[in-house]
């Protein structure tokens, strides 16, 4: 899976684009996917400007798959409490 495929999967599942960034930009209260020196990083950028739960991957595919699973789990968790 690459970023374009991930974006399509997220859109198909109706996951809000406000919850994630696929271009490396970071806004508060969202998950970020970015490439850094040939590696891929996924983290949560909190309301205080902190990067949390950083995970590093050697491949774009692994990073995209991880972010997809993370956002799916979050949606399931949020739906249990709304």
N, C-alpha and C positions, 0 to 999 in steps of 0.2 A: 504494500500500500504506500502511495506517496501522498503529498499534501493535497493535490487536486482530488484524488480519490477520497481522502479523508473529508475534505470539504463537502463533497457530494453526499457522503454517508451521513454526515452531521445534519445537512440540510434535509435529507430524506427522512431522518428520524425526528425532525422538528426541534432539534436542540438550538437554543437561542445563541446567535452569534455574539451576544454580549457576554457570554460565559467563557469565551475562548479567543485566543489570538493565534493565528497560524503564520503570521509574518514577522514574528519576533517582537512586535511592539507590545508593551505591557500597560494595561489600564487596571485600576484597582478591581479586586474581586473577580478575577478571571484566571483561567489556566492559559499558559503560554507555551508554545512550541517554537524553538529557535535553533538555528545551526550556529555552533561556535567552534571555530577552528577545526572543521571537519567532523565534529561530533554533534550529536543532537541532544538537546536538553528540553525537558518538560518540567514545569513547576507551577505552583499557584502563587499569584501576586496578590497579597492581601491589602486591606484598606489602609494599612500603615506604610505601605511601600516595601514590604518585606517579601523576599522570595522564600517560599516554603516547599518542603517535600521535593526538593530537586532530585530528578532522576536523569541519568546520562545514558545514551545509547550510541552504539557504533553505526547503526543504520537508520536511515529515514523511515524505513518500513517498520522497524521495531518501535520507534518513537511514536509514529502515527497510530499503530495498533494499541499501544499503551494509553495514549490520550483518548482514543475512542472508548476503550473500556472504562477509563476513569470518568468520562462524561456520562456514559450510560449508567454507571453505578450511582453517580450523583443524582441523575434524573430519577432513578428508582427511589433513592433515599428521600429526596425532596417530595416526591409524590406520596410517600407514606405519611407525610406530616402536613399535607395541605388539604 
